[in-house]
Amino acid sequence: MNTILLQPTDVLFFRDGRPMTGSLAGHGAAWPMPNVLNAAFHAALHRSGFAREAHSHRRGVRGVYANDAQRDRKFGSLVTAGPFPVKDGTSWYFPRPQDLQDATLQPGLLPTDSFDSVFSSLSDPLEYAVANRLPPSKDSGAKNWLSRLAFETYLGTASSAVTSGKLAEHAIDDSDLFDREHSIGIGIDPETDSQDGKSFYSAHYLRLREAWQLGVCASAEDKEFKHEHHVQDLVTALLNGGRHQIIVGGQQRVCSATSMTGTAIPLPHGKTDKFNERNTKFLVKWILLSPAVWPSIAADAARNINAHPGGWLPNWINPHNGDVLLKTGDLVRHQSESRETWRQRARQQENISAKLVSAIVSKPLVVTGWSLPDDGGATDSERIGGAQSAHLAVPAGAVYYFEAATADEARRLAAALNWHGSDAKPSTIKNRRSALLGEKGFGLGVCGTWEFFPDVAERSCK
């Protein structure tokens, strides 16, 4: 994938679905969601003039498609990851795991089995509540972002660990990264494209501090696009080895996009083996690097689909007993296989023998969007346009705790959950465990290991 740095030329505007009328400012100074950057690259590809050379695919989503004759959609191969904060073009930062509660890299929140889950209000299918091993305090001291080295130190995968005395150099808050600016605007008349003289609004804007950029990974391998220098990657051709102007967010704000050629994917690597063992179970935890969306699913007996509540609970977890429903074995689609044959073969593979036993999940994020009317759309919503369906996403930093039956099953689980699988030097992102919007960068995560609260308390006493 291409590693790209975006340098804003001015303030940026990333509003959410809340109104911008009266005293409401639209909350446009939040860190952008992954789908915003994906839309920016998608629009840049449309403006690039590559549409004639790119593969065309059908209209529609989620199994509702137009007939084969209406292949007029472009750039469906675009996949992105990010944005993440980057300092001086080299130091990447990632959301803090939610089990860190102080200014150290030692988890303050840990699962505990010293209570009776039968008489608790713990959500199904969880077995262990999470307890805080730190003394009560109003100020946690934990900052919002960790450098890649600090994150891998926390996971136990760093080649050179960050010491506690040096952690201040590897952890930042939002205020270290960007500032929020407030301004008043006047409404625009869409017919005359000038100020209407009667509508006013207030807005918050995001201004990155000096030396900071937005880091993104992106690629668009198009099977019909061929270039002597850029092969089949439309994103490489778009940047053409140099700078390119990309409109990011609302109000036509511009960023300079620079490709970091020859750079490996800069996301932190998770553990792939050597997980802690307790009572013949191997302990694996999964931390989200980006938000994830798991929708509610209605039962469909004809298609052999069971109901699932979604929300904070991944769709690949059995909601009744916590069993992991991800498959193990040969899951790669062979070149000679049709998509349906490949899916049928994958369904016949065995499930990974592991179960979800605990979790730390904070308040959800609202993912919204807006689409213009399209007379040729495959669905009524496409033809009418307007506000898209809102989704509630689990925020980055959420932690999920698993027990695997054996050491081999723990390794298989990690290979299925790590964004890089079990590959030590990945050239692409292998796993995106969000049920929706995975191609836009949702559902990226890394694995570590964990301990029970009593085990840590007993060791501290000794």
C-alpha positions in Angstrom: 0.0 0.0 0.0 1.0 3.6 -0.5 2.0 5.5 2.7 0.8 9.1 2.2 1.2 12.3 4.3 -1.4 15.0 4.1 -0.3 18.5 5.0 -3.2 21.0 5.3 -2.8 24.4 3.7 -5.4 25.9 6.1 -7.8 24.9 8.8 -9.9 21.7 8.2 -13.6 21.2 8.7 -14.9 17.7 9.7 -18.5 18.2 10.9 -20.7 15.5 12.2 -24.5 15.0 11.8 -25.4 17.7 14.3 -27.0 20.9 13.0 -25.2 24.2 12.6 -27.9 26.7 13.5 -28.2 29.2 16.3 -25.7 28.5 19.0 -24.7 25.1 17.6 -21.3 25.0 16.0 -21.5 21.7 14.2 -18.5 20.2 16.0 -16.3 20.4 13.0 -13.0 20.2 14.8 -13.0 16.5 15.7 -10.3 14.2 14.5 -11.7 12.8 11.1 -13.3 9.4 10.7 -11.7 6.9 8.3 -14.6 7.2 5.8 -13.9 11.0 5.4 -10.4 10.3 4.0 -11.6 7.5 1.9 -14.1 9.8 0.3 -11.4 12.4 -0.3 -9.3 9.9 -2.3 -12.3 8.6 -4.1 -13.2 12.2 -5.2 -9.6 12.9 -6.2 -9.6 9.8 -8.5 -12.7 11.0 -10.2 -11.1 14.4 -10.8 -7.9 12.8 -12.1 -9.3 11.6 -15.4 -8.6 7.9 -14.8 -12.3 7.0 -15.1 -12.0 6.0 -18.8 -9.2 3.5 -18.1 -10.6 2.1 -14.9 -12.8 -1.0 -14.4 -16.6 -0.4 -14.2 -18.8 -2.2 -11.7 -22.5 -2.4 -10.9 -24.5 0.0 -8.8 -25.8 -1.0 -5.5 -24.8 -2.1 -2.0 -25.4 -5.0 0.4 -26.6 -7.5 -2.1 -29.0 -5.1 -4.0 -27.4 -4.5 -7.4 -28.5 -3.2 -10.7 -28.4 -5.5 -13.8 -25.1 -6.3 -15.4 -25.6 -3.7 -18.2 -25.4 -0.8 -15.7 -21.7 -1.0 -15.0 -20.9 2.6 -14.6 -19.4 2.8 -11.1 -15.7 3.5 -10.8 -12.8 3.0 -8.4 -14.4 0.3 -6.3 -11.0 -1.2 -5.6 -10.0 1.8 -3.4 -9.0 0.7 0.1 -7.6 3.1 2.8 -6.5 3.1 6.4 -6.2 6.1 8.7 -5.9 8.9 9.2 -3.4 8.8 12.1 -1.3 11.7 13.5 2.2 11.9 12.1 5.0 14.1 13.5 7.8 15.4 11.1 6.8 12.7 8.6 8.3 9.8 10.6 6.6 9.4 14.0 3.2 7.8 13.8 0.7 7.9 16.7 -2.3 5.7 17.5 -5.3 5.8 19.9 -4.5 4.8 23.4 -5.9 1.4 24.5 -8.7 1.9 27.0 -7.2 -0.5 29.6 -4.3 2.1 30.2 -5.4 4.3 33.0 -2.3 6.2 34.1 0.9 7.6 32.7 2.5 4.1 32.2 2.2 1.3 29.7 1.0 -1.2 32.3 -2.8 -1.9 32.1 -4.8 -0.4 34.9 -7.9 -2.3 34.0 -7.9 -6.1 34.1 -10.5 -8.8 33.9 -11.3 -10.5 37.2 -12.9 -13.8 38.0 -13.4 -13.1 41.7 -17.2 -12.5 41.4 -20.3 -14.5 40.6 -21.2 -13.6 37.0 -24.6 -15.4 37.3 -26.0 -12.7 39.6 -24.3 -9.7 37.9 -25.5 -7.3 35.3 -22.7 -8.2 32.9 -23.8 -8.3 29.3 -24.1 -11.6 27.5 -21.9 -13.5 26.6 -19.2 -12.0 28.9 -17.9 -14.0 31.8 -15.4 -11.6 33.6 -15.9 -8.1 34.8 -13.1 -5.6 34.4 -11.6 -4.2 37.6 -9.4 -1.2 38.2 -6.2 -2.1 40.1 -5.2 1.6 40.6 -6.3 3.8 43.5 -9.2 6.1 42.9 -8.3 9.3 41.2 -10.1 12.1 39.2 -7.2 12.5 36.9 -6.0 9.4 35.0 -2.8 10.9 33.6 -3.1 8.7 30.5 -2.8 10.6 27.2 -4.9 10.1 24.1 -2.3 9.0 21.6 0.8 6.7 21.8 3.7 6.5 19.4 4.2 3.3 17.5 7.1 2.3 19.6 5.1 3.0 22.8 2.2 1.0 21.5 4.4 -2.0 20.6 6.1 -1.7 24.0 2.6 -2.0 25.5 1.9 -5.1 23.3 5.3 -6.7 24.0 6.3 -6.7 20.4 8.8 -3.7 20.3 12.4 -4.4 19.3 13.5 -1.7 21.8 11.1 -0.9 24.7 10.1 2.6 25.9 11.1 3.1 29.5 8.8 4.8 32.0 11.1 7.8 32.2 10.9 8.3 28.4 7.1 7.8 28.0 6.4 11.5 28.0 8.2 11.7 24.7 5.9 9.0 23.2 2.5 10.1 24.4 0.4 13.1 23.4 -3.0 14.7 24.0 -5.3 16.2 21.4 -4.1 19.7 22.5 -0.5 18.7 21.5 -1.7 17.7 18.1 -4.3 20.3 17.0 -6.2 23.3 18.1 -9.8 24.2 17.7 -10.7 27.6 16.1 -14.1 29.2 16.2 -15.5 31.5 13.5 -18.8 33.0 12.3 -20.0 32.5 8.7 -22.8 33.8 6.5 -25.1 31.6 4.5 -24.7 31.2 0.7 -27.6 31.4 -1.8 -27.2 28.2 -3.9 -28.8 29.9 -7.0 -26.5 33.0 -7.0 -23.5 31.4 -5.2 -23.2 34.5 -3.1 -24.0 35.5 0.4 -27.7 35.4 1.2 -27.4 38.2 3.7 -29.7 36.7 6.3 -28.3 33.3 7.4 -25.5 33.1 10.0 -23.8 30.2 11.6 -20.9 29.4 13.9 -18.4 26.7 13.2 -15.4 25.0 14.8 -12.3 24.3 12.7 -9.3 22.0 13.2 -5.9 23.4 12.8 -2.9 21.0 13.0 0.0 22.3 15.0 3.3 22.8 13.3 5.3 19.7 12.3 2.1 17.5 12.3 0.4 15.7 9.3 -2.4 13.3 8.6 -1.0 9.8 7.8 -2.9 7.5 5.5 -2.3 4.2 3.7 -4.2 3.8 0.4 -4.2 1.7 -2.7 -6.5 1.0 -5.7 -5.4 -2.0 -7.7 -7.6 -1.8 -10.8 -7.6 -4.9 -13.1 -8.2 -2.8 -16.2 -5.8 0.1 -15.5 -2.3 -0.5 -16.9 0.6 2.0 -16.6 4.2 1.4 -17.5 5.4 3.1 -14.3 2.5 2.6 -11.8 1.4 -0.9 -12.9 -2.3 -1.2 -11.8 -2.4 1.1 -8.8 -4.5 4.1 -9.4 -3.4 5.8 -6.2 0.3 5.6 -7.2 -0.6 7.0 -10.6 -2.6 9.8 -8.9 0.4 11.0 -6.8 2.9 10.2 -9.6 5.8 10.1 -7.2 5.4 13.7 -6.0 2.9 16.1 -4.5 -0.8 16.3 -5.3 -3.6 18.5 -4.0 -6.5 16.7 -2.4 -9.6 18.2 -1.0 -10.3 16.8 2.5 -13.4 17.3 4.6 -16.0 20.0 4.2 -15.8 23.5 2.7 -13.3 22.5 0.0 -10.3 22.5 2.3 -7.1 21.5 0.6 -4.2 19.3 1.7 -0.9 18.6 -0.1 -0.5 14.8 -0.4 3.0 13.4 -0.5 3.8 9.7 -1.1 6.5 8.1 1.1 7.9 5.8 -1.5 9.4 2.5 -0.3 8.0 2.9 3.2 6.5 -0.2 4.9 3.0 0.0 6.4 3.7 2.1 9.6 1.0 0.5 11.8 2.1 -1.2 15.0 2.5 -5.0 14.9 0.6 -7.3 17.3 1.6 -10.5 19.0 1.4 -13.7 17.0 2.4 -16.2 19.6 3.7 -16.7 23.2 0.4 -15.8 24.9 -0.1 -16.1 28.6 -1.7 -19.4 29.9 -4.0 -19.9 32.8 -6.0 -23.0 33.7 -5.2 -24.6 30.3 -6.5 -21.5 28.5 -4.4 -19.1 26.4 -5.2 -15.4 26.9 -5.4 -13.2 23.8 -6.6 -9.6 23.8 -7.5 -7.5 20.7 -7.2 -3.7 20.6 -8.9 -1.6 17.9 -6.6 0.9 16.1 -9.6 2.3 14.2 -13.4 2.3 14.8 -15.5 -0.7 13.9 -19.2 -1.0 12.9 -21.1 -4.2 13.8 -24.8 -3.8 12.8 -27.8 -5.6 14.2 -28.7 -8.6 12.0 -32.2 -10.0 11.7 -32.7 -13.8 11.5 -33.2 -15.3 8.0 -33.9 -19.0 8.1 -33.9 -19.3 4.3 -30.3 -18.0 4.1 -29.3 -19.8 7.3 -28.6 -16.5 9.1 -29.0 -16.2 12.8 -30.0 -13.0 14.6 -27.3 -10.9 16.1 -27.5 -7.7 18.3 -24.4 -6.1 16.9 -23.5 -2.8 18.5 -20.5 -3.3 20.8 -20.4 -7.1 20.1 -18.6 -8.2 16.9 -20.8 -10.0 14.4 -18.2 -12.8 14.3 -18.9 -13.6 18.0 -21.8 -16.0 19.0 -24.0 -13.7 21.1 -25.2 -16.6 23.3 -22.0 -18.3 24.4 -19.2 -16.0 23.1 -17.7 -18.5 20.7 -15.5 -17.0 17.9 -17.1 -17.7 14.6 -14.1 -16.9 12.5 -12.7 -19.7 10.3 -9.4 -21.4 10.2 -7.8 -23.2 7.3 -7.5 -22.3 3.6 -9.5 -19.2 3.3 -7.7 -17.6 0.3 -9.8 -17.3 -2.9 -8.1 -19.3 -5.7 -7.8 -17.8 -9.1 -10.1 -20.4 -10.7 -12.9 -20.1 -8.1 -16.0 -18.1 -8.5 -17.0 -15.9 -5.6 -19.9 -18.1 -4.5 -17.7 -21.3 -4.7 -15.1 -19.6 -2.5 -17.7 -18.6 0.0 -19.2 -22.0 0.3 -15.7 -23.6 0.8 -14.9 -21.0 3.5 -18.1 -21.8 5.4 -17.1 -25.4 5.6 -13.9 -24.7 7.4 -13.7 -25.2 11.2 -14.2 -22.3 13.6 -11.3 -21.1 15.7 -11.6 -22.6 19.1 -11.7 -19.5 21.3 -14.4 -17.4 23.1 -14.9 -13.8 24.1 -14.9 -13.5 27.9 -14.5 -9.7 28.6 -14.4 -6.3 27.0 -13.8 -2.6 27.5 -15.9 -0.4 25.2 -16.5 3.3 25.7 -19.3 5.4 24.2 -20.1 4.9 20.5 -19.2 7.2 17.6 -21.8 8.2 15.1 -20.9 7.6 11.5 -23.0 9.6 9.1 -22.9 10.8 5.5 -24.7 12.6 2.7 -25.4 11.6 -0.9 -26.5 13.7 -3.9 -29.6 12.5 -5.9 -28.8 10.1 -8.7 -31.5 9.4 -11.2 -29.8 6.2 -12.4 -29.4 4.8 -8.9 -30.2 1.1 -8.2 -32.1 1.8 -5.0 -34.7 4.4 -3.9 -32.2 6.0 -1.4 -29.6 6.5 -4.3 -32.2 8.1 -6.5 -33.5 10.4 -3.9 -30.2 11.2 -2.2 -30.0 13.0 1.2 -28.8 11.8 4.6 -27.3 8.3 4.6 -28.0 5.7 7.3 -26.3 6.5 10.6 -24.2 3.8 12.2 -22.9 3.6 15.7 -19.2 2.6 15.7 -17.1 1.1 18.5 -14.3 3.7 19.0 -10.6 3.0 18.5 -8.9 1.8 21.7 -11.6 -0.7 22.6 -10.2 -3.9 24.1 -11.6 -7.4 23.7 -10.4 -10.3 25.8 -10.4 -13.9 24.6 -9.6 -17.4 25.9 -8.3 -19.9 23.4 -8.4 -23.6 23.9 -4.7 -24.3 22.9 -1.6 -22.4 22.0 -2.2 -23.2 18.3 -5.7 -21.9 18.5 -4.4 -18.7 20.1 -2.0 -18.3 17.2 -4.8 -18.8 14.7 -7.0 -16.3 16.5 -4.2 -13.7 16.4 -3.6 -14.4 12.7 -7.3 -13.7 12.1 -7.5 -10.5 14.2 -4.1 -8.8 13.6 -4.3 -6.3 10.7 -1.2 -8.0 9.4 -2.2 -11.6 10.1 0.8 -13.6 11.1 3.1 -11.9 8.5 6.1 -10.2 10.1 6.7 -8.0 7.0 3.3 -7.3 5.5 2.9 -5.4 2.2 -0.9 -5.0 2.6 -3.6 -5.0 5.2 -4.9 -8.5 5.6 -7.7 -8.3 8.1 -10.4 -5.6 8.6 -12.7 -7.0 11.2 -15.5 -4.4 10.8 -18.7 -5.8 9.3 -19.3 -2.6 7.4 -16.9 0.0 6.0 -13.8 -2.2 6.3 -12.5 -1.0 2.9 -12.6 2.5 4.3 -10.3 1.7 7.2 -12.7 0.5 9.9 -12.0 -2.6 12.0 -8.1 -2.5 12.1 -6.7 -4.1 15.2 -3.7 -5.7 16.9 -3.3 -8.5 19.4 -1.6 -8.7 22.8 -1.9 -10.9 25.8 -3.4 -10.3 29.2 -3.5 -11.4 32.9 -6.3 -11.7 35.5 -6.5 -9.1 38.2 -5.8 -11.5 41.1 -2.7 -12.8 39.4 -1.3 -9.2 39.1 -2.3 -8.4 42.8 -0.7 -11.6 44.1 2.6 -11.0 42.2 2.7 -7.4 43.5 2.3 -8.5 47.1 5.2 -11.0 46.8 
